[in-house]
């Protein structure tokens, strides 16, 4: 469990430049999402399940952002 938490923090730290070096936002957003998205791997021990969950999560957020941006401009 400690290794999962450490990897979540390191993964979040890699995203710091993308979030304007906002440590709180990165740890609370990316770090928690990383831990949640690790659950499918822990359950199945299959990297493809984790990859699929990550892709679905990303596209859900991208799709939501695109829909909202289209409504704001329309």
Backbone as JSON Lines, residues from 0, in Angstrom:
{"i":0,"aa":"X","n":[0.83,-1.2,0.0],"ca":[0.0,0.0,0.0],"c":[0.86,1.26,0.0]}
{"i":1,"aa":"X","n":[1.96,1.23,0.74],"ca":[2.84,2.39,0.79],"c":[3.46,2.66,-0.58]}
{"i":2,"aa":"X","n":[3.8,1.6,-1.3],"ca":[4.38,1.79,-2.63],"c":[3.36,2.4,-3.58]}
{"i":3,"aa":"X","n":[2.1,2.03,-3.47],"ca":[1.05,2.6,-4.31],"c":[0.9,4.08,-4.03]}
{"i":4,"aa":"X","n":[0.95,4.46,-2.78],"ca":[0.85,5.86,-2.4],"c":[2.06,6.65,-2.91]}
{"i":5,"aa":"X","n":[3.25,6.08,-2.78],"ca":[4.46,6.73,-3.26],"c":[4.42,6.93,-4.78]}
{"i":6,"aa":"X","n":[3.99,5.92,-5.5],"ca":[3.89,6.03,-6.96],"c":[2.86,7.09,-7.34]}
{"i":7,"aa":"X","n":[1.76,7.17,-6.59],"ca":[0.75,8.2,-6.86],"c":[1.31,9.6,-6.69]}
{"i":8,"aa":"X","n":[2.1,9.81,-5.66],"ca":[2.71,11.13,-5.42],"c":[3.73,11.44,-6.51]}
{"i":9,"aa":"X","n":[4.55,10.46,-6.88],"ca":[5.54,10.69,-7.94],"c":[4.86,10.97,-9.28]}
{"i":10,"aa":"X","n":[3.82,10.23,-9.59],"ca":[3.08,10.44,-10.83],"c":[2.48,11.84,-10.85]}
{"i":11,"aa":"X","n":[1.94,12.26,-9.72],"ca":[1.38,13.61,-9.63],"c":[2.47,14.65,-9.82]}
{"i":12,"aa":"X","n":[3.64,14.43,-9.24],"ca":[4.73,15.39,-9.34],"c":[5.18,15.61,-10.78]}
{"i":13,"aa":"X","n":[5.1,14.57,-11.59],"ca":[5.46,14.7,-13.01],"c":[4.53,15.69,-13.72]}
{"i":14,"aa":"X","n":[3.32,15.83,-13.23],"ca":[2.33,16.72,-13.84],"c":[2.4,18.16,-13.34]}
{"i":15,"aa":"X","n":[3.33,18.47,-12.44],"ca":[3.42,19.82,-11.88],"c":[3.54,20.92,-12.94]}
{"i":16,"aa":"X","n":[4.41,20.78,-13.96],"ca":[4.49,21.85,-14.96],"c":[3.17,22.09,-15.7]}
{"i":17,"aa":"X","n":[2.42,21.03,-15.92],"ca":[1.14,21.16,-16.63],"c":[0.1,21.93,-15.82]}
{"i":18,"aa":"X","n":[0.24,21.94,-14.52],"ca":[-0.73,22.58,-13.63],"c":[-0.15,23.84,-12.99]}
{"i":19,"aa":"X","n":[0.82,24.46,-13.65],"ca":[1.39,25.71,-13.15],"c":[2.07,25.57,-11.8]}
{"i":20,"aa":"X","n":[2.64,24.41,-11.53],"ca":[3.37,24.14,-10.29],"c":[2.48,24.27,-9.04]}
{"i":21,"aa":"X","n":[1.18,24.05,-9.2],"ca":[0.24,24.1,-8.09],"c":[0.23,22.72,-7.41]}
{"i":22,"aa":"X","n":[1.0,22.6,-6.35],"ca":[1.19,21.32,-5.67],"c":[-0.12,20.78,-5.12]}
{"i":23,"aa":"X","n":[-0.91,21.63,-4.49],"ca":[-2.18,21.17,-3.91],"c":[-3.12,20.63,-4.99]}
{"i":24,"aa":"X","n":[-3.22,21.33,-6.09],"ca":[-4.1,20.87,-7.18],"c":[-3.61,19.55,-7.76]}
{"i":25,"aa":"X","n":[-2.32,19.43,-7.94],"ca":[-1.77,18.21,-8.51],"c":[-1.97,17.02,-7.57]}
{"i":26,"aa":"X","n":[-1.67,17.22,-6.3],"ca":[-1.81,16.11,-5.36],"c":[-3.27,15.72,-5.14]}
{"i":27,"aa":"X","n":[-4.15,16.72,-5.09],"ca":[-5.56,16.41,-4.84],"c":[-6.26,15.92,-6.09]}
{"i":28,"aa":"X","n":[-5.85,16.36,-7.25],"ca":[-6.51,15.94,-8.49],"c":[-5.84,14.74,-9.12]}
{"i":29,"aa":"X","n":[-4.65,14.93,-9.62],"ca":[-3.92,13.88,-10.33],"c":[-3.55,12.74,-9.39]}
{"i":30,"aa":"X","n":[-3.08,13.07,-8.2],"ca":[-2.67,12.03,-7.25],"c":[-3.81,11.11,-6.86]}
{"i":31,"aa":"X","n":[-4.95,11.68,-6.54],"ca":[-6.11,10.86,-6.15],"c":[-6.63,10.07,-7.35]}
{"i":32,"aa":"X","n":[-6.68,10.71,-8.51],"ca":[-7.14,10.0,-9.71],"c":[-6.22,8.82,-10.0]}
{"i":33,"aa":"X","n":[-4.93,9.02,-9.83],"ca":[-3.96,7.94,-10.05],"c":[-4.24,6.78,-9.1]}
{"i":34,"aa":"X","n":[-4.49,7.08,-7.85],"ca":[-4.77,6.0,-6.89],"c":[-6.05,5.26,-7.25]}
{"i":35,"aa":"X","n":[-7.08,6.0,-7.65],"ca":[-8.34,5.36,-8.04],"c":[-8.14,4.51,-9.29]}
{"i":36,"aa":"X","n":[-7.39,5.02,-10.24],"ca":[-7.16,4.27,-11.48],"c":[-6.21,3.09,-11.29]}
{"i":37,"aa":"X","n":[-5.55,3.02,-10.17],"ca":[-4.69,1.87,-9.88],"c":[-5.5,0.69,-9.36]}
{"i":38,"aa":"X","n":[-6.68,0.95,-8.86],"ca":[-7.53,-0.12,-8.31],"c":[-7.79,-1.25,-9.31]}
{"i":39,"aa":"X","n":[-8.14,-0.94,-10.59],"ca":[-8.34,-2.05,-11.54],"c":[-7.09,-2.93,-11.69]}
{"i":40,"aa":"X","n":[-5.91,-2.34,-11.65],"ca":[-4.69,-3.14,-11.75],"c":[-4.52,-4.0,-10.5]}
{"i":41,"aa":"X","n":[-4.76,-3.44,-9.34],"ca":[-4.59,-4.19,-8.1],"c":[-5.54,-5.39,-8.07]}
{"i":42,"aa":"X","n":[-6.75,-5.18,-8.56],"ca":[-7.74,-6.26,-8.56],"c":[-7.4,-7.34,-9.57]}
{"i":43,"aa":"X","n":[-7.01,-6.93,-10.79],"ca":[-6.81,-7.9,-11.88],"c":[-5.36,-8.29,-12.13]}
{"i":44,"aa":"X","n":[-4.41,-7.47,-11.68],"ca":[-2.98,-7.66,-11.98],"c":[-2.74,-7.67,-13.5]}
{"i":45,"aa":"X","n":[-3.56,-6.89,-14.22],"ca":[-3.46,-6.82,-15.66],"c":[-3.26,-5.36,-16.07]}
{"i":46,"aa":"X","n":[-2.12,-5.07,-16.69],"ca":[-1.79,-3.69,-17.06],"c":[-2.76,-3.16,-18.12]}
{"i":47,"aa":"X","n":[-3.33,-4.03,-18.94],"ca":[-4.26,-3.59,-19.99],"c":[-5.57,-3.1,-19.39]}
{"i":48,"aa":"X","n":[-6.0,-3.69,-18.29],"ca":[-7.21,-3.21,-17.62],"c":[-6.96,-1.81,-17.06]}
{"i":49,"aa":"X","n":[-5.8,-1.61,-16.45],"ca":[-5.44,-0.3,-15.93],"c":[-5.35,0.72,-17.06]}
{"i":50,"aa":"X","n":[-4.74,0.33,-18.18],"ca":[-4.61,1.22,-19.33],"c":[-5.97,1.61,-19.87]}
{"i":51,"aa":"X","n":[-6.87,0.63,-19.99],"ca":[-8.23,0.92,-20.46],"c":[-8.97,1.87,-19.54]}
{"i":52,"aa":"X","n":[-8.84,1.67,-18.24],"ca":[-9.49,2.55,-17.28],"c":[-8.94,3.97,-17.4]}
{"i":53,"aa":"X","n":[-7.64,4.08,-17.59],"ca":[-7.01,5.39,-17.73],"c":[-7.48,6.1,-19.0]}
{"i":54,"aa":"X","n":[-7.53,5.38,-20.1],"ca":[-7.98,5.96,-21.37],"c":[-9.44,6.39,-21.27]}
{"i":55,"aa":"X","n":[-10.29,5.54,-20.71],"ca":[-11.71,5.89,-20.55],"c":[-11.87,7.12,-19.67]}
{"i":56,"aa":"X","n":[-11.11,7.19,-18.6],"ca":[-11.17,8.34,-17.71],"c":[-10.75,9.62,-18.43]}
{"i":57,"aa":"X","n":[-9.63,9.57,-19.15],"ca":[-9.16,10.75,-19.88],"c":[-10.17,11.21,-20.91]}
{"i":58,"aa":"X","n":[-10.68,10.29,-21.7],"ca":[-11.63,10.67,-22.75],"c":[-12.94,11.17,-22.18]}
{"i":59,"aa":"X","n":[-13.34,10.67,-21.03],"ca":[-14.56,11.19,-20.4],"c":[-14.36,12.66,-20.02]}
{"i":60,"aa":"X","n":[-13.2,12.98,-19.45],"ca":[-12.93,14.38,-19.09],"c":[-12.76,15.26,-20.32]}
{"i":61,"aa":"X","n":[-12.04,14.75,-21.33],"ca":[-11.88,15.52,-22.57],"c":[-13.22,15.76,-23.24]}
{"i":62,"aa":"X","n":[-14.04,14.71,-23.3],"ca":[-15.36,14.85,-23.92],"c":[-16.23,15.85,-23.19]}
{"i":63,"aa":"X","n":[-16.22,15.8,-21.87],"ca":[-16.98,16.75,-21.07],"c":[-16.51,18.18,-21.34]}
{"i":64,"aa":"X","n":[-15.19,18.37,-21.37],"ca":[-14.64,19.71,-21.63],"c":[-15.04,20.2,-23.02]}
{"i":65,"aa":"X","n":[-15.02,19.33,-24.01],"ca":[-15.4,19.72,-25.37],"c":[-16.87,20.08,-25.45]}
{"i":66,"aa":"X","n":[-17.72,19.31,-24.8],"ca":[-19.15,19.61,-24.8],"c":[-19.42,20.95,-24.12]}
{"i":67,"aa":"X","n":[-18.77,21.17,-22.98],"ca":[-18.98,22.42,-22.26],"c":[-18.44,23.62,-23.06]}
{"i":68,"aa":"X","n":[-17.32,23.44,-23.72],"ca":[-16.76,24.52,-24.53],"c":[-17.67,24.83,-25.71]}
{"i":69,"aa":"X","n":[-18.28,23.82,-26.28],"ca":[-19.19,24.02,-27.4],"c":[-20.45,24.75,-26.96]}
{"i":70,"aa":"X","n":[-20.93,24.48,-25.76],"ca":[-22.13,25.16,-25.25],"c":[-21.83,26.61,-24.89]}
{"i":71,"aa":"X","n":[-20.62,26.87,-24.42],"ca":[-20.26,28.24,-24.03],"c":[-20.11,29.13,-25.27]}
{"i":72,"aa":"X","n":[-19.68,28.55,-26.38],"ca":[-19.47,29.36,-27.58],"c":[-20.71,29.45,-28.46]}
{"i":73,"aa":"X","n":[-21.7,28.62,-28.18],"ca":[-22.84,28.5,-29.08],"c":[-23.93,29.41,-28.81]}
